[in-house]
Amino acid sequence: MGLFRNRGSAVATRSPELEEALGPGSPIVVFDKVSLAFDDKVILDEVSFTLITGHTKIFLGASGAGKSTILKLILGLLKPDAGIIWVNGEQVDTFTEDQMMAVRADLGMVFQEGALFDSLTVRENVGYKLWEEMKQPLDQVNTRVEEVLGFIGLTDFIDRMPSELSGGQRRRVAIARAMAAKPRILLYDEPTTGLDPITAVTVDEEIIKLRDFENISSIVVTHQLRDAFYVSDNAAVRLPAGTIDFVPADEEKRSQAEFLMLNKGKVHFEGTSDELKSSKDPYLRAFLS
Amino acid sequence: MIEWIKAALLEVQEYLRLVAQTTRALFTRPYYYRDIVEQFMAIGMGSLTVVLLTGTFTGMVLALQSGITLDMFGARSMVGRLVSASMVKELGPVLTALMVTGRVGSGIAAELGSMMVTDQISALRALGSDPIRKLVLPRVLAGIIMVPVLTVIADAIGMVGAWIIAATQLKIAGSVFWNSVVLGLFIQDVWMGLIKPFFFGFVIVTIACHVGLRTTGGTQGVGRATTNAVVAGSVAVLAVDFLVTKLLFVLMY
């Protein structure tokens, strides 16, 4: 097309073999010695971790520990000073903005406070990516929007504006928006901060449902320990009547939710919920108490 | 002082980067046609009332002031000539641009600034939309096209305002006034009056977008961004007016 070209063409189409290699059990997000500093302030110092497909990684840490920065690095909203970042089979740390657009097609992000577009209705917010970026037909978009709003139990709010929703409803709509395009990875940035405990549990349950029913790999950034443990220690099951119940997770499921504690830009702890709870490390004990 | 210079240079660098990205977005897909049409409506139709009022009153006061002065030399019939030359070459483009800066520049900075501080710009990028293509390019296109259109409207309504004063206050016959209007205009003046608003539209909108997209610091930051967009936009309009006028004098006269 000469002067007029489609963006994102720099990311090559994958072979079936590569798709298979990126299937269950394979790493879907890899950080290798990633460092980032703003002027003299070190945000991340050689942070390394791996997220396995279908698993959950829960980032804990004090405010300013670099938790949200990790999500922005995965999305390509920030670039690292050093280190390598692999997301869904692509090395993204050197990607341009146009190349990142192709990677973001498989990513969903739930921002702090939701970050819903306040000039659009709930329907338009949730269907934004499908309609505006994926150019799906309107009836197909509406069907999917109703499906995801049904999944999070907010179908009745479809034509409301974000300003007419409560804090918890806004977070849940943000989750619906992030999952509408069926991403492989969902990133949650403080999804329950500022919510009352009962509303926070409804958000936690949406995270569990997406993990257990949609097999979405997730990274949850939070400093709400109660919510972090709720997500790691519970599983969603569909009852014969079609309703969904939340039960204590079995050993295998619990091992698929890993905690990672950041302290002053470094990884201070990495392990399961049980390992975190039984740790004798003074910093962890202080954080957990 | 060195810190201030460094900060100023950084602002200029970031502004030029935004201009380069916008230029690139103009020639590469995708385009957000619905947003482009919406911005043409918002910037063009939305500014019509204020531009009509500004143009009318400017033309009226110009006729009134110049009528009194010209009367002292027995040249009352030359009012149309003075009004047309002033409106088309200078007052129409500059006053329209300043009005658009106040109305549109502040609106763009506030809207984009609010989107920045509430993470909506990051959400837009996360959902696969480039904010330059989705938010900046439609506004820049609307500014470049609609400011000249608004200027022509302001020029025309300004002369109508002047004619009303000429007819009712100065008792100049309509035929004399309109003949004088035509005599006062040269083709170079018309070109100058048409070319300058393209530059004004471009600087008003790009500065407002740049300031809006660099907003930090919550609601206080949004307020600061809005003020900065209007102040920087207004000064830029006057500076660009001088530079383009000088350039056009060299090229056309």
Boltz contact constraints between the chains, C-beta under 6 A:
constraints:
  - contact:
      token1: [A, 3]
      token2: [B, 27]
      max_distance: 6.0
  - contact:
      token1: [A, 4]
      token2: [B, 29]
      max_distance: 6.0
  - contact:
      token1: [A, 6]
      token2: [B, 29]
      max_distance: 6.0
  - contact:
      token1: [A, 75]
      token2: [B, 126]
      max_distance: 6.0
  - contact:
      token1: [A, 77]
      token2: [B, 122]
      max_distance: 6.0
  - contact:
      token1: [A, 101]
      token2: [B, 128]
      max_distance: 6.0
  - contact:
      token1: [A, 104]
      token2: [B, 128]
      max_distance: 6.0
  - contact:
      token1: [A, 109]
      token2: [B, 126]
      max_distance: 6.0
  - contact:
      token1: [A, 111]
      token2: [B, 119]
      max_distance: 6.0
  - contact:
      token1: [A, 111]
      token2: [B, 123]
      max_distance: 6.0
  - contact:
      token1: [A, 115]
      token2: [B, 119]
      max_distance: 6.0
  - contact:
      token1: [A, 115]
      token2: [B, 120]
      max_distance: 6.0
  - contact:
      token1: [A, 115]
      token2: [B, 123]
      max_distance: 6.0
  - contact:
      token1: [A, 117]
      token2: [B, 120]
      max_distance: 6.0
  - contact:
      token1: [A, 128]
      token2: [B, 127]
      max_distance: 6.0
  - contact:
      token1: [A, 129]
      token2: [B, 127]
      max_distance: 6.0
  - contact:
      token1: [A, 129]
      token2: [B, 128]
      max_distance: 6.0
  - contact:
      token1: [A, 133]
      token2: [B, 128]
      max_distance: 6.0
